[in-house]
Amino acid sequence: MTDLALATSIPPVMRRPGPGGEDAGPGWRAACAASWTAPGWRVLTVNPAAEIATLDLPAGIEPIPAEPGVAEAFGRPGTWVSDALAQALATGAPVVGIVNADIRLDLSAAQRAALVERARDRILACNRMEIDHPSQAEGPFYRYGYDLVLMPRHLAAAIDMRGFALGVPWWDYWILLDALMQGIPVEVVQCAAIRHLSHSAAWQRPAWLGALRGMMAHVVPRRAALSRLGMGSVAEAVVDLLAAVAAAPEESYPLDQLAETAGTRFGIEVVRLAERNAWTME
């Protein structure tokens, strides 16, 4: 029986700095992939067709060809979040989710069961614990991103993820914001068993700004619903500024710099909003 269908997109190559200067990426990628499968957990990797033949997948991970268009939108091959969620929904699992490909799940059977049970009627957004080497046992939690997101299938079908891609910022924030504007319960979970090997930031500014403009295109028609969340006057002003900047992409400099600062602040406001319901899993 499948309790959870988990979708991801494993990259053909992953590079991470090792303690002696060696590349720890291949080992970390393999360890992450091996950590996702468990009884009742079905795992799918949704990749561009050209990538699938290059993947060395452990048993239990199913490769699925991705819909095209991400490279044209963001400058590199990838997978639409809407596609990944649709593939998870197609399994018929009662709970579905997304996990980033560089996350290792050191979850016990009891922790897995508790997460699935909690996600049967709400969206769970999990913070990761940062570690500097694979054997590290403790580290700080990273609040400003959600690398494992779980939800019941009927709520997943209600979230509009058009235009967001895995590996490009903002998709995780938008899942939570869209849900909250619809009145869907959202909880943030911190769990030391959800681990990420630290590395330098890999996001590219044009893709970051492009995805932010895409999110504003979703937000603007629902401005009244956003106001009802009570984010505060600063957040409301930032949203209006971002909406205006997003509407004039041809203006470029210095509006791109303004959007970067305002977007960062808006992200902080979304985190604050989501953390109104937060807890730690032991």
C-alpha positions in Angstrom: 0.0 0.0 0.0 1.3 3.5 -0.9 0.9 6.0 1.9 2.9 8.7 0.3 4.1 9.5 -3.2 7.2 11.7 -3.1 8.4 13.5 -6.2 11.8 15.0 -6.9 14.2 15.7 -9.7 17.7 14.1 -9.2 20.3 16.0 -11.2 22.8 14.2 -13.4 25.6 15.8 -11.5 25.8 17.1 -7.9 28.9 18.8 -6.5 29.5 19.5 -2.9 32.7 20.5 -1.0 34.2 17.7 1.1 36.3 18.2 4.3 39.6 17.5 2.5 38.8 19.5 -0.6 37.4 16.5 -2.5 34.0 16.5 -4.3 31.5 15.0 -1.9 28.6 15.5 -4.3 28.3 12.1 -5.9 28.3 10.4 -2.5 25.8 12.8 -1.1 23.5 12.5 -4.1 23.5 8.7 -3.7 22.9 8.9 0.0 20.0 11.3 -0.4 18.4 9.1 -3.1 18.8 6.0 -0.9 17.2 7.7 2.1 13.8 8.6 0.5 12.4 5.1 0.0 10.7 3.2 2.8 7.7 0.9 3.2 4.7 2.8 2.0 6.7 5.6 0.4 6.8 5.7 -3.4 9.5 7.9 -4.9 9.4 9.4 -8.4 12.2 11.4 -10.1 10.8 13.6 -12.8 13.6 14.6 -15.2 14.0 15.9 -18.8 14.2 12.8 -21.1 17.8 13.4 -22.0 18.8 13.2 -18.3 17.0 10.0 -17.4 19.5 7.8 -19.3 22.4 9.3 -17.3 20.9 8.6 -13.9 22.2 5.7 -11.8 19.1 5.2 -9.6 18.8 3.0 -6.5 16.1 0.4 -6.4 12.7 1.9 -5.7 13.0 5.2 -7.5 10.9 5.5 -10.6 12.1 7.8 -13.4 9.5 9.8 -15.3 10.1 12.1 -18.3 9.4 15.7 -17.5 7.3 18.1 -19.5 9.3 20.6 -21.6 9.7 24.4 -21.1 11.8 24.9 -18.1 15.0 25.5 -20.0 13.3 28.1 -22.1 11.9 29.9 -19.1 14.9 29.7 -16.7 18.0 29.0 -18.8 18.7 25.4 -17.8 16.9 22.1 -18.0 14.6 21.2 -15.2 11.2 20.1 -14.0 8.0 22.1 -13.4 6.7 21.7 -9.9 3.2 21.3 -11.3 4.4 18.4 -13.4 6.1 16.7 -10.4 3.0 17.1 -8.3 0.8 15.8 -11.1 2.9 12.7 -11.3 2.7 12.1 -7.6 -1.1 12.6 -7.8 -1.3 10.1 -10.6 -0.1 7.3 -8.3 -3.4 7.6 -6.3 -1.5 8.0 -3.0 -3.5 9.8 -0.3 -0.6 12.0 0.6 1.8 13.5 -1.9 4.9 15.7 -1.6 8.1 17.2 -3.0 11.6 16.7 -1.7 14.6 18.6 -3.0 17.2 16.3 -4.5 20.0 17.3 -2.1 18.1 16.4 1.1 18.9 13.3 3.1 16.0 11.9 5.2 17.3 10.2 8.3 13.8 9.7 9.5 12.8 6.8 11.7 9.7 4.7 10.8 7.8 6.4 13.6 8.8 9.9 12.3 7.7 9.0 8.8 4.4 7.7 10.0 3.8 10.8 12.1 4.6 13.1 9.1 2.2 11.3 6.8 -0.5 11.2 9.4 -0.2 14.9 10.1 -0.2 15.7 6.3 -3.6 14.0 5.7 -5.5 17.3 6.3 -2.9 20.1 6.0 0.3 21.2 4.3 3.5 20.4 6.1 6.6 22.5 5.2 9.8 21.1 6.7 12.9 23.1 7.4 16.2 21.4 6.9 19.2 21.0 9.3 22.4 22.3 7.8 25.5 20.1 8.2 29.1 20.7 7.0 30.0 17.0 6.4 27.9 13.9 6.0 28.7 12.4 9.4 27.8 15.5 11.3 25.1 14.9 13.9 23.9 18.4 14.8 23.7 21.7 13.1 21.5 24.8 12.7 18.0 24.8 11.1 17.6 26.8 8.0 14.3 28.8 8.3 14.2 30.4 4.9 13.3 27.4 2.7 11.2 24.3 2.8 12.9 21.2 1.3 10.3 18.6 2.1 6.6 19.6 1.6 3.8 17.1 2.2 0.1 17.5 1.6 -3.1 15.4 1.1 -4.0 14.8 -2.5 -7.2 16.9 -2.5 -5.2 20.0 -1.3 -2.4 19.4 -3.7 -4.9 19.5 -6.6 -6.1 22.9 -5.3 -2.6 24.6 -5.4 -1.8 26.5 -8.6 1.9 25.8 -9.2 2.0 26.9 -12.9 5.3 28.6 -13.8 7.4 27.3 -10.9 10.3 24.9 -11.3 12.3 22.7 -9.0 15.8 24.1 -8.4 14.5 27.7 -9.0 13.6 29.8 -5.9 10.1 30.7 -4.8 8.2 27.5 -5.4 8.2 26.5 -1.8 7.1 29.9 -0.6 4.3 30.0 -3.2 2.8 26.6 -2.1 2.4 28.0 1.4 1.2 31.4 0.4 -1.4 30.0 -2.1 -2.6 27.6 0.6 -2.9 30.3 3.2 -4.8 32.6 0.9 -7.3 29.7 0.3 -7.7 29.1 4.1 -5.8 25.7 3.9 -4.0 24.9 7.2 -0.2 25.2 6.9 2.4 24.0 9.5 6.2 24.5 9.6 8.1 21.5 11.0 11.7 21.5 12.1 13.3 18.0 12.2 16.9 17.2 12.7 16.5 14.1 10.5 16.0 16.3 7.4 19.5 17.2 6.5 21.3 19.3 3.9 25.0 19.4 3.1 26.0 23.0 3.1 27.3 24.6 -0.1 27.5 28.1 -1.6 24.4 29.6 -3.1 23.7 28.2 -6.5 20.7 30.3 -7.6 21.1 32.6 -10.6 19.8 36.1 -10.4 17.8 36.2 -13.6 16.0 33.0 -12.7 15.4 34.3 -9.2 13.9 37.5 -10.5 11.9 35.7 -13.2 10.3 33.3 -10.7 9.6 36.3 -8.4 7.8 38.0 -11.3 5.9 34.8 -11.9 4.8 34.7 -8.3 3.6 38.3 -8.4 1.5 37.4 -11.4 -0.3 34.9 -9.2 -0.6 37.3 -6.2 -1.9 40.4 -7.9 -5.3 39.0 -8.9 -5.8 37.8 -5.3 -4.6 40.9 -3.6 -7.7 41.1 -1.3 -7.1 37.5 -0.1 -3.5 38.4 0.7 -4.6 41.4 2.8 -6.9 39.1 4.8 -3.9 37.2 6.1 -2.8 40.2 8.2 0.8 40.2 7.2 1.2 43.9 8.2 1.6 47.2 6.6 5.3 46.7 5.6 4.5 43.4 3.9 1.5 44.9 2.1 3.7 47.8 0.8 6.4 45.4 -0.4 3.8 43.4 -2.3 2.5 46.5 -4.0 6.1 47.6 -4.9 6.9 44.1 -6.3 3.7 44.0 -8.3 4.6 47.4 -9.9 8.1 46.3 -10.7 7.0 43.0 -12.1 4.6 44.8 -14.4 7.5 46.7 -16.0 10.2 44.1 -16.8 11.6 46.2 -19.6 12.7 48.9 -17.2 15.5 46.6 -15.9 18.2 48.6 -13.9 17.8 49.8 -11.3 14.4 48.2 -10.8 16.0 44.7 -10.8 18.1 45.7 -7.8 15.0 47.1 -6.1 13.1 43.9 -6.8 15.9 41.8 -5.3 15.8 43.8 -2.0 12.0 43.9 -1.9 11.7 40.2 -2.8 14.1 39.2 0.0 12.0 41.1 2.5 8.8 39.6 1.1 10.2 36.1 1.5 10.9 36.9 5.2 7.3 38.0 5.6 6.1 34.7 4.1 8.3 32.8 6.5 6.9 34.8 9.4 3.4 34.1 8.3 4.0 30.4 7.9 5.7 30.1 11.3 2.6 31.2 13.1 2.0 27.4 13.2 5.4 25.8 13.8 6.6 22.9 15.8 9.7 20.7 16.3 9.7 16.9 15.6 11.8 15.0 18.0 
